[in-house]
Amino acid sequence: MTDVRIERDGAVTTIAFSRPDKKNAITEAMYGAVADALDAAAGDETARVVVLAGDGDDFTAGNDISTFAAVAAGALDLADSQVGRFLRAISGFPKPIVAAVTGHAVGVGVTMLLHCDLVYVAEDAQLSTPFIDLGLVPEAGSSRLLPARIGHVRAFALFALGETLSGVEAVAAGLANRALPAGEVPGAARAAARRLAGKSASSLAATKRLMRDAEAIERAIRADNVAFRAQLATPEAAAAFAAFAARKHKG
């Protein structure tokens, strides 16, 4: 059971995080399943567009922190994690990706949006990147990509102060295309995906390739990963994950 729902509607593939009882927190198996689905869609000429979504109320609460706790405890080597496969798959995906964001989008739930081409978000969605609160650093190349998208001071406030953006604020900042009532977000994303699917596949792929500096993005992801792994070994991260484990045990 991977807790990922994959559906095909004509030329549109929907990949949905489907662990609603845990706010769609992403496990190792889920990362692997999404990477597999993206790789499959990339290699399938009849798959023209991907929609990323979350089942239930939330897009995703980000990483299942038990994975990082296992790394910090020495029980898992981050190099063996499926996270790297997922980041390579989404950052290098050659076709359009449309995101449908409702409820909470936390951590990688925000940073993955920087690798999407269209983002539709609920007006009352809550987007946050609490890496520093966990003794960590941003990932997915977001230390470079987020300031480039929304400006240094706004990005620093999200990372360092733990500020949260509503869906409306995310649109104003340039992180999303449209903010809608939550119930309208999935339909808007699907409609955009169908429109894209009807356009020239080669033109779309070439345009996306021209708009994205693949080498720079790869370097940013690699730099984030090096710093992230280093931070996982710090006392601050160990204390944060120990506190998490204690709360989980009490719960």
N, C-alpha and C positions, 0 to 999 in steps of 0.2 A: 504494500500500500504506500503510494508516494504522495498522496494528498495534492495531486496536481490533476486538473481536469483539462483535457485536450479535445477540442471539437473542430470539425471542419464544415464550413458552409460555403460551397462553391470554391472560390479562390482565396477565401479568408480563413485563416487558422486562428482559433482562440486558445490561448494558454492561460489558465486561471489557477491562481493559488487557491487551494480548496481545503483549508484547515480552519474553518470559521470559528470553531470552539476555542482556538488559540490565536484568534485575530490574524490568522494566516501567517504566523511566524514561520520562517523558511528553515527547514531541516536540510541536512546533507542529502538525503534521498530526493527531496524536492528540487534542490539545486541541480542535481544530476538529471532529473526528469525534464526540467525546463531546458537545460543545455541540449539534451537529446532531441527535444521537440524543435528547438531553434535550428539545430544542425540539419534535422530532417527537412524542415521547411526551406532552408537555404538551398538544399540540393534538389528540391522538387520544383520543376518548372511550372507546374499547375498551381502551386501555392504562391500567391502573389503578395499577400499582406498578412501580418501577424497582429492580433489584438492581445494585449496583456491586461489582465483583470484579476480581481479577487472575489471569491464567492462570499456571500454573507454581507455584513455591514462594512468590512474593512478591505482596503487594498492589501496591505501587509504590515505587520508590526516589525518587520525587518528580520534579522537573523534570529533564529532560536538561540538564545544566549548560552544554552547548555553546550553548544559546539565550541564557543570561545572559552567557556569554563574548562572544557576538556583539554583544549590546547594549552591554556595557562597552567593546568595541572600536569601537563606532560603526557596526557593519555592519547593525544592526537597531534600529528604533525600537520600544520596548516598547508604544507606543500602537497599533502595527500588529500586535501579537502576538495569537494566538488565546486566550491566557490570560484576557484580559478577557471574551471571549465565554463561555468555560467558567464563570468565576466568576458571571457574571450568570445563566447558565442553571441552575446548581446552587443558587445562593442564592435564586433566585426560583421554583424548581420547585414547582408547586402541589400535587403528589401525593406520597405517601409514597416515601421513598428508604431502602432497606435496604442496609447495607454488609456485605460478607463479607471480613474482613481476616486474611490469613495472612502469615507471614514478616515481611519488612520493610515498614514504612510510614514513609516519610521525607518531611519537609517538607510539601508540599501533600498527600501521602498521609495525613497526620494532620489538617491544617487542613480538608480537605474533609469529614472526618467530622463537623465541627461543623455542617455543612449537611445531614447525614443524620438520619433520624428513628429508626432502629434500627441498632445496630452489633453484629455478632457477630464475635468475634475469637478467634484461636488463642491457647491458653494461653502458648505460647512465642513469640508474635509480638513484634517489637521496634519500638516507636513512638518516633520522634525528630524533633526540629525544629531542625536545625543552622543556622539562618539567620545567627546572629551569627558563627558560625565561618567563614562565607563573606563576612563584611563586610556582611551585609544585615540586614533587619528582617523580622518576621513578615508574612504576607500573608493574603488571603482573609478579612479582618476578624478574624483570630485574636488580634490584640493586645488586642481587647476580649472576643471570644467565649470564648477559652480560659480567662482568669482568671474570667470569669463562671461557667463550667462547673465548673472544678476548684479555684478559689481562686488568689489572687495568688502566694503563695510557691511552690506547686507549678508553676504556669505559668512563673514567672520562672526556676525551676531548669531547666525543659525548654528554655526559650529561651536563657538566658544561660550556664548551665553545660553545656549539651548533654547533660543527663541523658536516659536512655532508659527508657521504660515497657515492661514486659512486658504481655502480654495480660491476665494476672491483675491486675496493678497498674492497668491502664487501666479495668477494671471497678470496682475499689475506688475509683478517683478519680472515677468518674462519667462517663467518656468512652465507655464501651461497656456494652452490656446483659448479655452473657454471654461467658465465656471457656470454650472447648471444645477438645478435641483437634483438631489442624489438619484432619484428615480429615473431621470432623463439621461444620465451619464452613459450607461451601457449602450443605449440606443444611438446616441450621438457618435460614440466611438465606432460602432458597427457601421453606421451610415457613412462615416468618413472612410472607413476601410473599404467598403464596397465601391465608393467613388474612386479611390486609388486603384483598386483592382481592375477597373475599367480603362485605365490609362496605359500608355506604352510602358511595358515592364523594363525595357532596355533604357528608355529615357529616365525613368524614375531611379533605376540603379546608378546610372551615370551621374545624375544630379546629386544623389545622396553621397556618392563617392567624392564628387567635386567639393561638396559643402563640408566634408569632414576630413580633417588632417589625421589620417589613420596612424601614421608614425608617431605624431605628437600624442595622440590618445593612448597608444600603446605604452609610450614612455611614462605618461602620467599614471596609468594603472600600475605599471611596474614600480614606480617610485612610491606610490601609496602602499603597495604591498610590502615593500621592504620596511617602511616605517611602521606599518601595522604589525608586522611580525615582531619587530623590536619592542613595540609598546606592550604586546601581549606578555612579554617577559618581565615587565616592570612591577614593582610592588603596588603601584596605584591600580593597575589592572587586576592583579591578584586580589586586592582588597575588594574591588568592585564585584568581581565574580564570586568571591566568598560570601559577600552580602547577598548577592542574588541567590546563591545556593541555599543560604539560610532561610530566605523568604520562601523559596520554593518548598523547602522541607516543612516549614510551618504550615504552608498552604495545603 
